[in-house]
């Protein structure tokens, strides 16, 4: 449209009329003479406004989301880092509590037996043919070869090699391990041998106990402890080993054998203690926990026959 004087005049008239209508309608309120015209305008232009709003609003929301996206990402990253920190803290607290419990049991057992121990953590497991673990204590802590290693639950094995800050422990579960042992009640002695951890399957590694006297009683549930070596090397006396799980029948044999369920889980070792000084006297059965009470049989009431 060409910008002429007539066009500007028409535009000025329309603007003036618009201002007049707005002023009259505003001052008239609900009694405005233009109320009907207002309703017609709302009827005509209302749907157009809604359509425009429906189109414009998602675009505006999308623009806001794009504008705020970097802040949202940064917030999500901060929350993820905080959650990770809390998870690690929870794991650390749980681990610290577990190790504190293990250390408490170890010191309790050492006190009962009169053993002087150096506490250490298992830092790796052997990858060779032997059942061994490496601990983070060595000669600088007084750890030497042929020293007994235990936990608060029982016998772990013996030190075979020792460096300044680490040592290698041969587990009692190793097939080459041999430990002098005795029954807690009868004091009958025998030899405990490892069966090897590999190839055993799920569960703790069983041990084998050979009782030297073939006529001595050997029953399921009896517990065994270390007999002690000459000069207390490599094994000190009185360390709990395990409980008889199965008695093997070997007719004609000069010895009796049993499968032993050890108190220690050799695949779950964490905190251990190296006995750096033996007890002054044999602790005998003092380190064993109280024997479990036998299960009481539940009395049954015989059924009373019913008469016809």
Secondary structure by P-SEA (a helix, b strand, c coil): ccccaaaaaaaaaaaaaaaaaaaaaaaacccccaaaaaaaaaaaaaaaaaaaaaaaaaaaaaaaaaaaaaaaaaaaaaaaaaaaaaaaaaaaaaaaaaaaaaaaaaaaaaaaaccbbbbbbbccccccccccccccccccccccccbbbbccccccbbbcccccccccccccccccbbbbbbbccccbbbbbbbccccccccccbbbbbbbccccccccccccccccccccccccccbbbbbcccbbbbbccccbbbbbbbcccccccccbbbbcccccccccccccccccccccccbbbbccccccc
